[in-house]
Amino acid sequence: MMDVRLATTSLAMLVALAAVAQAEPVKDQAAPAVQSSAEARPIRVILPAPWEPTRSQGEAVQPSK
């Protein structure tokens, strides 16, 4: 019984891999007109000023009230 399941699984994987290998990427697809949010705005990292003391990772930033 195990051999039949193994053979069936192997055959299914072979067919799936062959189908993926034969597939062609879509070349005529238009580029999206709207940029995603990650592309539209760069990620900004706020670094401490050179004159500020360095904080350890355990210390939390005190929120202003």
N, C-alpha and C positions, 0 to 999 in steps of 0.2 A: 504493500500500500504506500509506503514511503517513497518508493521508486517512481510510482505514477505521479505523485504530487511533485516530486523533484523534477521530473521530466516536463510536466505541465508548466511549472513555474519557469523553468529554463527556456522553454519554447516561447512563453509569453514575454519574457525579458528580451529574447532575441528579436521577436517581432517588434516590440516597442523600440528597441535600439535601432533597428533597421528603419523604422518609420521616422524617427528623429533624424537619422543620418540623411535620409532622402528629402526631408523638408527643406524648403528654400526660404530664406528670410524675405519679408515684405520690403521691396525696394521703392515702391511708388507711394509709400505712406507719407503724408504731409507732416511737417514738423509742427508741434503744438505752438499756437500763437501766444499763449500765456505762460510765463515762467512760473516755476514752482516757488514756494516761499524760500526755500533754501538757496535758490539761484538768484532771487531778486534782492535779498539783503545779505551782505556778508556777516559773518559771525564776528562779533567784537569781544575782545578779551580786555578786561580792565586790570591793569597791572598797578601795583602800589608805586607811589612816588619814591625816588631814591632816598629822600630824607625821612620817610616813614619807617618805623621799626618793623622788622619782619615778624609775622605772627605764625605760631605753630598751627598745624592743621586742626587741632582740637579746639582752638579758640574760635568762637563765632563772632561775626561782625555785629556790633551793637546797632540796632535800628534807630534812626533819629525820631524823636517824638515831637 
